[in-house]
């Protein structure tokens, strides 16, 4: 999903509707990644509190969290870029409408 978002944004020439749709997808993905990170952190706390948990289990969960954080950062950056581009398109359209209006 991150790769598809990145490729679509890089392609450029998107309409405002496409930008809004992609922005919504990016927001949904960011929410899902945040939830996964919270769940992993919760599991880590539980494993840490359990004296019988193995180091391997904790290491696996740590690796999972550490792999999710960069994905979340990238998705949040893409979402911000999409929002900025959509805002710029709206502004350009509004300006063109104002300039085209007869006086």
Secondary structure, DSSP 4 states (H G I P E B T S, - for coil): -HHHHHHHHHH----HHHHHHHHHHHHHHHHHHHHHHHHHHHHHHHHHH-TT--HHHHHHHHHHHHHHHHHHHHHHHHHHHHHHHHHHHHHHHHHHHHHHS--
